[in-house]
Amino acid sequence: MSHYRTIQQWYEILSNRLKGAPRESIRFYSLEAFPRLMHHLESHKSECSVCASHFQALDEMSFELGQWMKNDAPEMSKFQVELEESVRHLRTDHQVFPKGLWLSRFVLMGILVGVLGALITIVVVAGVVIGGVLLTGAFIGMLVGWIAGKSKEKRIKKQNRLY
């Protein structure tokens, strides 16, 4: 079995390749998850030809990425397309998701449900402090959503479906 680089090694590799790239560009292109994505694609490229193809393309592009960002080169759009296609492939074909996706979804749903519950409480119960009830509902919803999201991500991580 081949030795694959760790996520930490990918952080170091990509940091070196992106030396001199503007930090704003790195944030704009959402490259915080890029090392985890590369690690996941690399460790699954022997089992899936599409993962291997995406890994090869992104690895080659990453050598020029820093320069492309500095110059706002048109190749950045090709990189973005490749990045989005690889993420879509992982999500649809392998049911693999980025870390934090489910947590943020559940927190958002929890806040919405909490606010809805607070609004219902305001309509049904007379004489309540509207601001306090809304804030409490949003907080409780956020807390429940955070717990549910963490639980879901923990389950997905055990199945090796989180990058």
Backbone as a chain_set.jsonl record, in Angstrom:
{"seq": "MSHYRTIQQWYEILSNRLKGAPRESIRFYSLEAFPRLMHHLESHKSECSVCASHFQALDEMSFELGQWMKNDAPEMSKFQVELEESVRHLRTDHQVFPKGLWLSRFVLMGILVGVLGALITIVVVAGVVIGGVLLTGAFIGMLVGWIAGKSKEKRIKKQNRLY", "coords": {"N": [[0.839, -1.185, 0.0], [0.518, 2.228, -0.768], [2.219, 5.113, 0.567], [0.595, 7.86, 1.81], [0.456, 11.412, 1.886], [0.044, 13.329, 4.874], [-2.593, 15.426, 6.223], [-1.441, 17.619, 7.453], [1.055, 17.657, 6.179], [0.172, 18.305, 3.624], [-0.773, 20.886, 4.116], [1.675, 22.187, 4.572], [2.992, 21.753, 2.092], [1.263, 23.072, 0.285], [1.342, 25.624, 1.371], [3.956, 26.36, 0.796], [3.816, 26.32, -2.01], [2.023, 28.345, -2.448], [3.315, 30.594, -1.657], [3.735, 34.023, -1.307], [1.334, 34.612, -2.483], [-1.554, 36.666, -2.43], [-3.209, 37.053, 0.681], [-5.878, 37.738, 0.767], [-6.82, 36.739, -1.623], [-6.521, 34.008, -1.219], [-8.428, 33.629, 0.764], [-10.674, 34.52, -0.679], [-10.94, 32.599, -2.698], [-11.573, 30.461, -1.159], [-9.672, 28.575, -0.044], [-9.058, 27.317, 2.3], [-9.875, 24.739, 2.922], [-8.56, 23.298, 1.035], [-6.066, 21.801, 1.465], [-7.079, 19.617, 2.978], [-8.858, 18.543, 1.138], [-7.087, 17.773, -0.927], [-5.61, 15.808, 0.42], [-7.636, 13.919, 0.867], [-8.421, 13.261, -1.786], [-5.982, 12.235, -2.726], [-5.623, 9.985, -1.083], [-7.638, 8.369, -1.993], [-7.331, 7.987, -4.661], [-6.413, 5.636, -5.849], [-8.549, 3.951, -5.786], [-10.555, 5.155, -7.25], [-10.981, 6.381, -10.415], [-11.85, 8.906, -11.203], [-11.38, 10.498, -8.952], [-8.605, 10.265, -8.984], [-8.02, 11.604, -11.361], [-8.936, 14.222, -10.786], [-7.259, 14.765, -8.622], [-4.713, 14.726, -9.858], [-4.955, 16.87, -11.7], [-5.5, 19.103, -9.989], [-3.226, 19.034, -8.367], [-1.158, 19.576, -10.206], [-1.964, 22.138, -11.052], [-1.664, 23.532, -8.685], [1.005, 24.224, -8.435], [1.335, 26.541, -9.92], [-0.494, 28.209, -8.858], [-0.124, 30.28, -6.89], [1.179, 32.295, -8.378], [-0.75, 32.749, -10.334], [-2.763, 33.848, -8.76], [-1.573, 36.227, -7.892], [-1.369, 37.632, -10.293], [-3.947, 37.726, -11.118], [-4.803, 35.845, -13.02], [-6.346, 34.362, -15.966], [-6.411, 31.625, -15.751], [-7.209, 31.027, -13.233], [-9.955, 30.76, -13.203], [-10.273, 28.302, -14.46], [-9.067, 26.703, -12.555], [-10.859, 27.083, -10.409], [-13.155, 25.865, -11.487], [-12.276, 23.211, -11.713], [-11.792, 22.648, -9.022], [-14.399, 22.937, -7.938], [-15.701, 20.897, -9.364], [-14.381, 18.644, -8.383], [-15.136, 18.685, -5.685], [-17.899, 18.432, -6.002], [-17.973, 15.883, -7.174], [-17.012, 14.29, -5.031], [-19.06, 14.741, -3.194], [-21.441, 13.842, -4.526], [-20.865, 11.258, -5.683], [-19.415, 9.839, -3.745], [-20.46, 10.551, -1.309], [-19.057, 12.299, 0.433], [-18.122, 14.953, 2.507], [-17.211, 18.42, 3.164], [-15.538, 19.416, 6.179], [-17.449, 20.928, 8.689], [-19.618, 21.646, 7.142], [-22.11, 20.283, 7.664], [-22.444, 21.009, 10.303], [-22.787, 23.823, 10.15], [-25.128, 23.907, 8.61], [-27.005, 22.632, 10.312], [-26.943, 24.35, 12.529], [-27.953, 26.697, 11.393], [-30.54, 25.797, 10.641], [-31.483, 25.199, 13.201], [-31.514, 27.739, 14.439], [-33.457, 29.001, 12.844], [-35.728, 27.394, 13.38], [-35.89, 27.814, 16.133], [-36.438, 30.597, 16.245], [-38.88, 30.603, 14.897], [-40.395, 29.054, 16.703], [-40.296, 30.835, 18.847], [-41.729, 32.982, 17.79], [-44.256, 31.816, 17.528], [-44.778, 31.368, 20.225], [-44.927, 34.025, 21.096], [-47.238, 34.861, 19.79], [-49.178, 33.136, 20.901], [-48.942, 33.287, 23.719], [-49.809, 35.771, 25.93], [-48.469, 38.953, 26.851], [-45.67, 38.514, 26.942], [-42.162, 39.267, 26.826], [-41.107, 40.388, 23.897], [-38.559, 40.674, 22.61], [-36.856, 39.254, 24.351], [-37.928, 36.656, 24.244], [-37.585, 36.046, 21.532], [-34.773, 36.146, 21.347], [-34.07, 34.151, 23.186], [-35.288, 31.906, 21.962], [-33.839, 31.806, 19.531], [-31.269, 31.344, 20.548], [-31.549, 28.866, 21.917], [-32.334, 27.257, 19.754], [-30.013, 27.491, 18.173], [-28.138, 26.251, 19.84], [-29.177, 23.615, 20.052], [-29.046, 22.942, 17.342], [-26.261, 23.083, 16.971], [-25.354, 20.993, 18.591], [-26.627, 18.805, 17.327], [-25.477, 19.019, 14.76], [-22.732, 18.649, 15.32], [-22.849, 16.033, 16.241], [-23.733, 14.679, 13.926], [-21.551, 15.192, 12.183], [-19.543, 13.879, 13.587], [-20.39, 11.228, 13.355], [-20.216, 10.944, 10.539], [-17.5, 11.355, 10.195], [-16.423, 9.092, 11.43], [-17.085, 7.252, 9.514], [-15.325, 7.869, 7.574], [-16.009, 9.881, 5.744], [-15.592, 12.555, 5.612], [-13.877, 15.476, 4.905]], "CA": [[0.0, 0.0, 0.0], [1.302, 3.447, -0.893], [2.213, 6.066, 1.663], [-0.021, 9.115, 1.417], [0.815, 12.541, 2.736], [-0.953, 13.701, 5.879], [-3.193, 16.746, 6.013], [-0.427, 18.602, 7.861], [2.037, 17.743, 5.094], [-0.457, 19.048, 2.531], [-0.753, 22.301, 4.499], [3.037, 22.684, 4.34], [3.246, 21.746, 0.644], [0.489, 24.135, -0.366], [1.858, 26.907, 1.862], [5.144, 26.662, -0.007], [3.412, 26.594, -3.391], [1.253, 29.589, -2.486], [4.109, 31.676, -1.092], [3.62, 35.289, -2.019], [-0.038, 34.844, -2.96], [-2.276, 37.554, -1.506], [-4.081, 36.365, 1.63], [-7.269, 38.011, 0.388], [-7.146, 35.803, -2.714], [-6.653, 32.68, -0.617], [-9.749, 33.627, 1.401], [-11.689, 34.688, -1.715], [-11.116, 31.322, -3.396], [-11.922, 29.462, -0.131], [-8.661, 27.521, -0.101], [-8.767, 26.79, 3.635], [-10.123, 23.294, 2.91], [-7.814, 22.705, -0.071], [-5.181, 20.714, 1.919], [-7.876, 18.441, 3.359], [-9.369, 17.995, -0.113], [-5.978, 17.09, -1.613], [-5.322, 14.592, 1.182], [-8.704, 12.952, 0.622], [-8.309, 12.795, -3.172], [-4.775, 11.411, -2.85], [-5.783, 8.694, -0.411], [-8.669, 7.577, -2.671], [-7.107, 7.975, -6.105], [-6.198, 4.271, -6.34], [-9.849, 3.28, -5.836], [-11.496, 5.88, -8.106], [-10.262, 7.063, -11.498], [-12.25, 10.318, -11.227], [-10.593, 11.119, -7.879], [-7.227, 10.323, -9.473], [-7.968, 12.663, -12.371], [-9.043, 15.511, -10.09], [-6.043, 14.951, -7.835], [-3.635, 15.055, -10.789], [-5.172, 18.215, -12.243], [-5.339, 20.1, -8.931], [-1.827, 19.015, -7.941], [-0.386, 20.302, -11.222], [-2.358, 23.552, -11.013], [-1.24, 24.166, -7.435], [2.359, 24.764, -8.592], [1.225, 27.871, -10.518], [-1.61, 28.894, -8.23], [0.316, 31.531, -6.263], [1.439, 33.275, -9.437], [-2.044, 33.077, -10.953], [-3.483, 34.737, -7.85], [-0.917, 37.538, -7.925], [-1.625, 38.301, -11.57], [-5.365, 37.576, -11.438], [-4.739, 35.179, -14.323], [-7.573, 33.679, -16.385], [-6.333, 30.216, -15.358], [-7.883, 30.867, -11.941], [-11.317, 30.269, -13.427], [-10.138, 26.862, -14.724], [-8.796, 26.095, -11.263], [-12.116, 27.101, -9.66], [-14.034, 24.845, -12.069], [-11.725, 21.911, -11.318], [-12.02, 22.527, -7.587], [-15.83, 22.712, -7.733], [-16.046, 19.574, -9.895], [-13.876, 17.612, -7.47], [-15.999, 18.711, -4.503], [-19.186, 17.866, -6.436], [-17.768, 14.441, -7.342], [-16.948, 13.674, -3.702], [-20.374, 14.833, -2.561], [-22.47, 13.038, -5.188], [-20.475, 9.867, -5.933], [-18.864, 9.171, -2.559], [-21.109, 11.106, -0.127], [-18.008, 12.857, 1.278], [-18.448, 16.36, 2.684], [-16.198, 19.199, 3.88], [-15.736, 19.598, 7.613], [-18.162, 22.149, 9.035], [-20.816, 21.837, 6.32], [-23.302, 19.839, 8.372], [-22.56, 21.82, 11.509], [-23.377, 25.118, 9.803], [-26.51, 23.684, 8.176], [-27.843, 22.337, 11.469], [-27.043, 25.563, 13.347], [-28.891, 27.587, 10.706], [-31.888, 25.246, 10.802], [-31.85, 25.346, 14.609], [-31.864, 29.142, 14.685], [-34.741, 29.268, 12.195], [-36.781, 26.714, 14.139], [-35.986, 28.509, 17.417], [-37.129, 31.87, 16.028], [-40.268, 30.254, 14.589], [-41.004, 28.679, 17.983], [-40.455, 32.061, 19.636], [-42.839, 33.745, 17.201], [-45.494, 31.125, 17.912], [-44.955, 31.653, 21.65], [-45.352, 35.427, 21.215], [-48.627, 34.945, 19.344], [-50.049, 32.351, 21.774], [-48.861, 33.722, 25.121], [-49.93, 37.233, 26.044], [-47.654, 39.646, 27.841], [-44.267, 38.119, 26.994], [-41.21, 40.237, 26.293], [-40.856, 39.893, 22.543], [-37.113, 40.569, 22.359], [-36.307, 38.174, 25.166], [-38.404, 35.367, 23.737], [-36.9, 35.817, 20.248], [-33.362, 35.861, 21.63], [-34.009, 32.829, 23.821], [-35.603, 30.911, 20.935], [-32.706, 31.702, 18.605], [-30.149, 30.726, 21.266], [-31.839, 27.441, 22.14], [-32.265, 26.628, 18.437], [-28.612, 27.415, 17.768], [-27.499, 25.25, 20.687], [-29.65, 22.291, 19.619], [-28.465, 22.729, 16.012], [-24.825, 22.837, 17.118], [-25.2, 19.635, 19.131], [-27.021, 17.863, 16.272], [-24.476, 19.1, 13.696], [-21.511, 17.991, 15.807], [-23.137, 14.602, 16.285], [-23.747, 14.184, 12.543], [-20.182, 15.212, 11.659], [-18.796, 12.825, 14.279], [-20.8, 9.983, 12.699], [-19.666, 10.937, 9.181], [-16.042, 11.22, 10.314], [-16.14, 7.682, 11.712], [-17.258, 6.521, 8.249], [-14.299, 8.421, 6.672], [-16.691, 10.61, 4.692], [-15.42, 13.962, 5.946], [-12.511, 15.975, 4.604]], "C": [[0.881, 1.245, 0.0], [1.19, 4.31, 0.356], [1.631, 7.379, 1.149], [0.386, 10.205, 2.388], [-0.329, 12.858, 3.693], [-1.533, 15.073, 5.534], [-2.184, 17.829, 6.374], [0.641, 18.758, 6.782], [1.464, 18.505, 3.906], [-0.523, 20.533, 2.849], [0.623, 22.906, 4.204], [3.357, 22.782, 2.854], [2.538, 22.918, -0.022], [0.898, 25.517, 0.13], [3.083, 27.32, 1.069], [4.775, 27.032, -1.439], [2.675, 27.922, -3.512], [2.012, 30.767, -1.885], [3.983, 32.928, -1.953], [2.236, 35.584, -2.565], [-0.752, 35.744, -1.953], [-3.238, 36.764, -0.616], [-5.562, 36.566, 1.288], [-7.714, 37.041, -0.699], [-7.356, 34.402, -2.168], [-8.017, 32.564, 0.069], [-10.861, 33.676, 0.362], [-11.98, 33.369, -2.417], [-11.397, 30.167, -2.436], [-10.958, 28.283, -0.131], [-8.3, 26.955, 1.268], [-8.929, 25.273, 3.676], [-9.316, 22.569, 1.842], [-6.84, 21.614, 0.383], [-5.936, 19.445, 2.311], [-8.441, 17.752, 2.125], [-8.278, 17.201, -0.833], [-5.621, 15.784, -0.9], [-6.366, 13.519, 0.88], [-8.612, 12.399, -0.802], [-7.103, 11.87, -3.342], [-4.986, 10.03, -2.238], [-6.843, 7.812, -1.076], [-8.44, 7.455, -4.176], [-6.879, 6.572, -6.665], [-7.517, 3.51, -6.498], [-10.808, 3.903, -6.843], [-10.723, 6.673, -9.163], [-10.624, 8.548, -11.581], [-11.5, 11.085, -10.14], [-9.139, 11.29, -8.314], [-7.057, 11.452, -10.475], [-8.021, 14.047, -11.727], [-7.78, 15.79, -9.282], [-4.894, 15.404, -8.732], [-3.762, 16.496, -11.287], [-4.933, 19.289, -11.18], [-3.9, 20.183, -8.435], [-0.963, 19.804, -8.927], [-0.695, 21.801, -11.185], [-1.803, 24.261, -9.786], [0.181, 24.729, -7.516], [2.324, 26.202, -9.108], [0.221, 28.76, -9.803], [-1.221, 30.241, -7.615], [0.537, 32.634, -7.279], [0.137, 33.707, -10.109], [-2.82, 34.046, -10.083], [-2.898, 36.142, -7.875], [-1.323, 38.324, -9.157], [-3.095, 38.3, -11.962], [-5.522, 36.951, -12.825], [-6.053, 34.482, -14.668], [-7.58, 32.19, -16.026], [-7.023, 29.961, -14.017], [-9.306, 30.362, -12.129], [-11.295, 28.775, -13.745], [-9.886, 26.109, -13.42], [-10.082, 26.002, -10.44], [-13.066, 26.022, -10.165], [-13.571, 23.458, -11.641], [-11.98, 21.643, -9.844], [-13.491, 22.21, -7.308], [-16.259, 21.335, -8.238], [-15.563, 18.461, -8.973], [-14.733, 17.54, -6.21], [-17.356, 18.092, -4.845], [-19.085, 16.354, -6.594], [-17.756, 13.737, -5.987], [-18.324, 13.644, -3.043], [-21.375, 13.873, -3.201], [-22.101, 11.569, -5.322], [-20.003, 9.124, -4.69], [-19.544, 9.595, -1.254], [-20.079, 11.571, 0.907], [-18.21, 14.367, 1.307], [-17.311, 17.098, 3.383], [-16.565, 19.358, 5.352], [-16.431, 20.935, 7.853], [-19.445, 22.365, 8.249], [-22.078, 21.476, 7.08], [-23.517, 20.65, 9.642], [-23.232, 23.153, 11.185], [-24.826, 24.965, 9.347], [-27.438, 23.464, 9.366], [-27.996, 23.561, 12.365], [-28.043, 26.529, 12.708], [-30.33, 27.094, 10.861], [-32.371, 25.41, 12.245], [-32.257, 26.765, 14.945], [-33.231, 29.46, 14.09], [-35.903, 28.632, 12.956], [-36.979, 27.402, 15.493], [-36.717, 29.83, 17.298], [-38.605, 31.612, 15.718], [-41.023, 29.866, 15.865], [-41.24, 29.893, 18.862], [-41.616, 32.895, 19.11], [-44.183, 33.12, 17.555], [-45.805, 31.406, 19.385], [-45.472, 33.074, 21.852], [-46.823, 35.58, 20.838], [-49.568, 34.274, 20.348], [-50.085, 32.905, 23.199], [-48.895, 35.25, 25.17], [-48.964, 37.76, 27.096], [-46.207, 39.192, 27.945], [-43.396, 39.223, 26.408], [-40.72, 39.703, 24.943], [-39.367, 39.677, 22.29], [-36.479, 39.409, 23.108], [-36.69, 36.8, 24.651], [-37.709, 35.04, 22.41], [-35.435, 35.425, 20.458], [-33.197, 34.478, 22.25], [-34.278, 31.719, 22.815], [-34.449, 30.699, 19.972], [-31.53, 31.0, 19.279], [-30.363, 29.23, 21.47], [-31.768, 26.677, 20.813], [-30.833, 26.457, 17.956], [-27.889, 26.324, 18.551], [-27.886, 23.834, 20.273], [-29.071, 21.953, 18.245], [-26.982, 22.408, 16.079], [-24.581, 21.417, 17.61], [-25.526, 18.601, 18.051], [-25.991, 17.848, 15.145], [-23.169, 18.426, 14.08], [-21.686, 16.476, 15.823], [-23.099, 13.998, 14.877], [-22.332, 14.141, 11.979], [-19.314, 14.146, 12.32], [-19.101, 11.465, 13.648], [-20.185, 9.861, 11.309], [-18.155, 10.742, 9.219], [-15.651, 9.773, 10.599], [-16.243, 6.822, 10.458], [-16.253, 6.981, 7.196], [-14.941, 9.138, 5.477], [-16.645, 12.125, 4.947], [-14.001, 14.358, 5.569], [-12.359, 17.364, 5.145]], "O": [[1.888, 1.292, 0.706], [0.208, 4.247, 1.096], [2.12, 7.94, 0.168], [0.63, 9.947, 3.567], [-1.503, 12.679, 3.37], [-1.021, 15.78, 4.666], [-2.084, 18.842, 5.682], [1.082, 19.873, 6.502], [2.178, 19.264, 3.251], [-0.349, 21.361, 1.955], [0.72, 24.002, 3.652], [3.926, 23.776, 2.403], [3.139, 23.661, -0.798], [0.807, 26.488, -0.621], [3.236, 28.488, 0.711], [5.355, 27.953, -2.015], [2.703, 28.553, -4.569], [1.427, 31.82, -1.632], [4.113, 32.877, -3.176], [1.984, 36.684, -3.056], [-0.565, 35.59, -0.746], [-3.987, 35.914, -1.097], [-6.385, 35.675, 1.495], [-8.854, 36.575, -0.693], [-8.261, 33.69, -2.601], [-8.681, 31.532, -0.03], [-11.866, 32.976, 0.486], [-13.137, 33.055, -2.7], [-11.451, 29.013, -2.861], [-11.379, 27.128, -0.209], [-7.339, 26.194, 1.388], [-8.194, 24.593, 4.393], [-9.381, 21.343, 1.753], [-6.785, 20.569, -0.265], [-5.493, 18.336, 2.015], [-8.499, 16.524, 2.066], [-8.52, 16.085, -1.294], [-5.36, 14.772, -1.55], [-6.027, 12.356, 0.662], [-8.715, 11.188, -0.999], [-7.191, 10.845, -4.018], [-4.574, 9.023, -2.813], [-6.94, 6.627, -0.757], [-9.267, 6.881, -4.885], [-7.128, 6.341, -7.848], [-7.593, 2.541, -7.254], [-11.773, 3.259, -7.253], [-9.908, 7.533, -8.83], [-9.794, 9.363, -11.986], [-11.035, 12.199, -10.378], [-8.517, 12.319, -8.051], [-6.061, 12.174, -10.44], [-7.244, 14.934, -12.08], [-7.288, 16.918, -9.259], [-4.185, 16.355, -8.403], [-2.786, 17.246, -11.292], [-4.242, 20.275, -11.438], [-3.408, 21.266, -8.12], [-0.129, 20.611, -8.515], [0.211, 22.629, -11.277], [-1.505, 25.454, -9.838], [0.529, 25.623, -6.744], [3.198, 26.998, -8.766], [0.105, 29.944, -10.119], [-1.923, 31.234, -7.806], [0.128, 33.775, -7.066], [-0.054, 34.884, -10.413], [-3.465, 34.962, -10.592], [-3.634, 37.129, -7.879], [-1.589, 39.524, -9.085], [-3.454, 38.815, -13.02], [-6.26, 37.448, -13.677], [-6.789, 34.06, -13.776], [-8.64, 31.564, -16.0], [-7.379, 28.826, -13.7], [-9.809, 29.609, -11.295], [-12.205, 28.051, -13.342], [-10.421, 25.021, -13.204], [-10.364, 24.963, -9.842], [-13.712, 25.34, -9.369], [-14.387, 22.623, -11.248], [-12.343, 20.529, -9.465], [-13.792, 21.309, -6.524], [-17.09, 20.678, -7.611], [-16.249, 17.454, -8.797], [-15.023, 16.449, -5.72], [-17.899, 17.315, -4.06], [-19.993, 15.623, -6.201], [-18.41, 12.709, -5.813], [-18.705, 12.656, -2.416], [-22.086, 13.162, -2.491], [-22.951, 10.707, -5.096], [-20.172, 7.909, -4.592], [-19.23, 9.048, -0.197], [-20.204, 11.28, 2.097], [-18.441, 14.99, 0.271], [-16.531, 16.486, 4.112], [-17.739, 19.425, 5.717], [-16.041, 21.954, 7.283], [-20.279, 23.18, 8.643], [-23.016, 22.271, 7.14], [-24.655, 20.943, 10.01], [-24.157, 23.562, 11.887], [-25.665, 25.808, 9.666], [-28.525, 24.038, 9.426], [-29.077, 23.789, 12.909], [-28.879, 27.111, 13.399], [-31.229, 27.875, 11.173], [-33.538, 25.724, 12.479], [-33.238, 26.978, 15.657], [-34.063, 30.102, 14.731], [-36.941, 29.264, 13.152], [-38.113, 27.556, 15.948], [-37.535, 30.161, 18.156], [-39.479, 32.321, 16.217], [-42.156, 30.299, 16.078], [-42.26, 29.981, 19.546], [-42.394, 33.448, 19.887], [-45.142, 33.834, 17.849], [-46.956, 31.652, 19.746], [-46.352, 33.305, 22.682], [-47.564, 36.327, 21.477], [-50.65, 34.796, 20.616], [-51.151, 32.978, 23.81], [-48.094, 35.922, 24.519], [-48.681, 37.097, 28.094], [-45.565, 39.462, 28.96], [-43.856, 40.017, 25.587], [-40.013, 38.697, 24.873], [-38.963, 38.618, 21.811], [-35.662, 38.673, 22.555], [-35.866, 35.887, 24.627], [-37.294, 33.902, 22.186], [-34.93, 34.495, 19.829], [-32.293, 33.727, 21.882], [-33.58, 30.705, 22.808], [-34.113, 29.565, 19.631], [-30.869, 30.162, 18.665], [-29.463, 28.427, 21.224], [-31.209, 25.582, 20.753], [-30.473, 25.419, 17.402], [-27.112, 25.56, 17.979], [-27.029, 22.958, 20.157], [-28.656, 20.819, 18.004], [-26.495, 21.56, 15.332], [-23.701, 20.722, 17.102], [-24.787, 17.632, 17.878], [-25.663, 16.781, 14.626], [-22.566, 17.718, 13.274], [-20.775, 15.732, 15.461], [-22.507, 12.94, 14.663], [-21.95, 13.15, 11.358], [-18.438, 13.574, 11.672], [-18.2, 10.654, 13.432], [-19.687, 8.797, 10.941], [-17.594, 10.046, 8.373], [-14.656, 9.283, 10.066], [-15.576, 5.793, 10.345], [-16.314, 6.539, 6.049], [-14.473, 9.016, 4.344], [-17.544, 12.865, 4.549], [-13.043, 13.651, 5.883], [-11.296, 17.969, 5.004]]}, "num_chains": 1, "name": "protein.A"}
